[in-house]
Amino acid sequence: TAEDGYALWLRYAPLTGSAKERLDQFNPVVVQTGEADPSVKVAEEELRRGLTGLLGHVPASSGGSPIVLACNDGSSGARGHFNVAAHQQANGRSLLAISAADSVGCLYGAFALLRELSLGRDPATVELAQAPAMPLRMLDHWDNPDGTVERGYAGRSIFDWWHLPEELSPRMIDYARANASIGINGVVVNNVNASPLFLTERYLPKLKRLADAWRPYGIRLYISVRFSAPIEVGGLKTADPLAPQVKAWWKAQAGKLYQAIPDFGGFLVKANSEGQPGPQDYHRTHAQGANMLAAALGNRGTVIWRAFVYASSGETDRVKQAYEEFKPLDGKFAPNVILQVKNGPLDFQPREPFHPLFGAMPHTRMMLEAQITREYLGQATGIVYLAPLWKEVLDAPTGHGATVAQVIEPTGMAGVANTGSDRDWTGDQFDQANWYAFGRLAWSPALSSDQIAREWVGQTFSRNPNFVRQLVPMMLSSRQAVVDYMTPLGLAHQMGTGHHYGPAPWVCTLDRPEWNPCYYNRADAEGIGFDRTRSGSDALAQYAPSVAAQWADPRTMDENDLLWFHHLPWSYRTQSGKSLWDELISRYDRGVAAVDSMAREWQTLQPYVDHERFVDVASSLAIQRKEARWWRDASIAYWQSLNHLPLPAGERPPE
Ligand code: GCU
């Protein structure tokens, strides 16, 4: 039912068959610890709720196998680590112990146990020992105080600033449960294009109410701040980071925040980017701006400074600008500043090579920013499972002695949230999987896309092995499908300007060169692609030599990034033996065919899915089939208007 969409992966649907028999036999009893710790209470509550769902009745209160929480077990290690293990007691009954050094670890252990049980694992053999791979696992909301969400496709904001602080929607607790269940421990509640309202007295009690509600779930609250807020809401004449009155103002703001919210996380800042104010307005560097805010927070919190910057310029390739601006600042940031870098150097495209800043600033703490909301990937229709996209980046060797995952592990990972007030939270059932996958990868980048999909499908839809076996491969191939029908072979940013939804490769007349899709495709009668080698923009030189070498030769490189780095004639022979033109068309066709096959396969899965969600997904796939054709046909028609080449012979997938 629609209720199930709301419950996300925390459905706890009754077990059946042998899994049910095993859990019945085990007969779990949640032991009350009597501890006043709010996180332990929440863990007990969640265990009771989860077991009630899985068993199909309220768990017994005595006489069964006790589940014991030991949340101060004296162990050391990463905050949030836990162990779950079953032991045989003298009386012959089993006992399940969840142990951790702190109460949040216990809560994570409880959720991990419920996940295992939800997937049908035998409680008597559960054995888990886990620790988060990175300290910061964050969601960034691009939500505005008026309830709109920038790049949000799931309805209005889930944050009801109007009714806060008096009214706290129960949704805020379900949100915290969902996050805690995957280990998310930080939330930025407002848009990086930040309203200064969040730094006013009026908003402080609202923020405090949320922070108090989320604390038991191990979630710290952060806000995005507008660099010029001292002028807009502080009544000052300047926001120059070196001006004493500006420093004092930020210090006072931080003081008020910490008085209300003792564990306040800190500030996220978008500065001197896309019209946002910043230190450069006063001829100060990013480091000077960030360090001033860092001093205001002191050792209580963190400044997360974004590296997403680019200026209008005909000369500098847009993808080179962040590296050019930040690389010289390596070692100049205060210890409580983190530089947050998008996965790729452009902007959350269906595929981009990893950002050259990863590994290139060894004296700077760096975290990765991923986008869970699908701004450039069809928004909230169809199935596009993003774990493979993120894995591709995390697993990439930077050439500086570490993979991207290894570079960010000491720090963390942020995902731009895809939540909204839609009943299913994310606008589309399958987009819940992207929220889930983001959290799981931030917890452990070593998990495979396949494993995460299996977990999600089993908890969210059905554990039936036939269902899982059919659905998971569909999810796994869905990302390459969207790359193929939108921007195959390394093309990028071909989406319509502003909305970023449909195709617009022909647009070439906008004021700023890098706003135009034609800037990125560089297509003409002779060829297509962006030369980023030495003969072109030389963006390739920003990568470590071993990595740059991989992409330097179009004949040997991974063709998934071909036109990102090279401008080639339409007649160029690709690795398949086809001409570039024919290869391009076969990729568009492959994308369309993949969506058709997802839609067909989904029809066969009806017996496993409740009616509402079945229809919901089927309709969404029908839209995706149209989108795929729209992208392919519009793109090919435009390329043909330039090169006048015929379509290769062969079958097109039917309408
Ligand atoms: C993209 C997006 C903007 C957003 C920006 C950012 O350009 O389209 O809406 O503000 O990224 O990450 O700051």
Residues whose N, C-alpha, C, O or C-beta is under 5 A from the ligand:
A	BS01	GCU	V192 F308
